[in-house]
């Protein structure tokens, strides 16, 4: 049975992510779940998609 691994919430996308072995030495400094979130690609994609989403109109 696996022991419970610590989790954090990614500030860019809001998703939880769990501890990984590659982060063992730097877990306290890890803030983002992925390189895309760390580099801001998630936020830019979300911002660029907003003009494509139009509010519904009631006919």
VENVEN-V917126 format. One record per run of one state. SS is the DSSP state (h for helix, s for strand, l for the rest). FROM is the first residue (numbers start at 1). LEN is the number of residues. If there is no record, write none. Layout:
SS_FROM_LEN ; SS_FROM_LEN
This chain:
l_1_6 ; s_7_3 ; l_10_6 ; s_16_3 ; l_19_2 ; h_21_3 ; l_24_11 ; h_35_4 ; l_39_2 ; h_41_10 ; l_51_9
